[in-house]
Amino acid sequence: MYKAYKFRLYPNTEQQIALAKSFGCARWYWNYSLNLCQETYNKTGKGLSRGYIQGLLPGLKKEYPWLTDAYSQCLQVVALNLTTAYKNFFDKRAKLPRFKSKHGRQSISYPANVKFEGDYLKLPGKVGLVYCRRHRDMTGTIKTVTVSKNSDGKYFASVLVDDGKEQPESSTDGNAIGIDLGLTHFAITSNGSKYDNPRHVSKHSKNLKKKQQSLSRKKKGSNKRNKARRLVAKVHSKIARCREDFLHKLSRKIVNENQVIAVENLNVKGMVRNHNLAKAIYDVSWGQFCTMLKYKAEREGKTYIEIDRFFPSSKTCNVCLNQVGSLPLDVRNWTCEHCQSHHDRDINAATNIKNEALRILSLGTSDTANGGDVRRLGGRIPCLLDAIPDEVGSPN
């Protein structure tokens, strides 16, 4: 079973320059190959294979000697990533590949010849030994290492390892729970528990507004503007880390206490068209929470299931299954006309989600409302997107 560990890196000035050159080479090669693929498709109606794209490297290195600043296998991974991106697009699992920018997050992958030496991570090429804050033990064989630089200037290494264990088969023997996701309360469970929405953006909105106003007053292209931009990025990074911490802790608690976990498949893309709620919907990160529930449940042999988004969970009485005609969002409690049962809207929805999941499982089918997963189909390293991320509790 594959796991991914994320560690903080502290490269010195020379190593930062070497990594910046590697980021630039990989980004340029991606954009060059993507542009060539688009031109070829417009002229002939056909794409380019991974072997053809990789075959361009020797000639490009002679024409552009600075491409040798990057480790050779890192550029080969770029070709693999591009062909995989096109495969996912034509299979309708992802959007069309886009050109990469030098602004924002940068990354590069090392598929081999990477190892730890004490507190240092040894990267091939001109980077060498980089100090790494290994805040937790890691067991298994290293497969790939992805080095990234965030917008706030911090460096991280995502280490993919194979621990040699087989993924356990999923089982339904145990406690079952249904989860209804919302905005006032982030999650409402079928057993009556309600978890408040932390509203991370609102908590940091004052600080973020101050930093953004300072950024807008700086002259474009100046060093002060770059410093102000980095301060804004740090606030966004703080918000993202607080959100991930909350989602990791809540998902871990739910997975530890239950064997069958049922949630509703939400049409987030359609819901954010409501401009009054779009900011709040993006802040709660329902999709990221469901992803955490899924991989944590699968890693421990538990069952995760999603109910169809059109299932009337809120309008159906969980006692007599009577369905009301309409139930506006401002109605948070209602009484069933058939059996006179009084319901809390959210708890009733969570209970119906659990019951529907148990019904589906009793029929012996695992069909859900999910589409196809984006995963690598072929290539030298098909295990990258099959990795199960391991929760990182580092304060760094």
Secondary structure, DSSP 8 states (H G I E B T S, - for coil): -EEEEEEEEE--HHHHHHHHHHHHHHHHHHHHHHHHHHHHHHHHS----HHHHHHTHHHHHHH-GGGGGS-HHHHHHHHHHHHHHHHHHHTTSS-------SSS-EEEEE-SS-EEETTEEEETTTTEEEEEE--S---SEEEEEEEEE-TTS-EEEEEEEE-S---------S-EEEEEE-SSEEEEETTS-EEE---HHHHTHHHHHHHHHHHHTS-TTSHHHHHHHHHHHHHHHHHHHHHHHHHHHHHHHHHHH-SEEEEE---HHHHTTSTTTHHHHHHH-HHHHHHHHHHHHHHTT-EEEEE-TTS-TTTB-TTT--B-S---TT--EEE-TTT--EEEHHHHHHHHHHHHHHHHHHTT----S--------SSS-TTGGG-EE-------
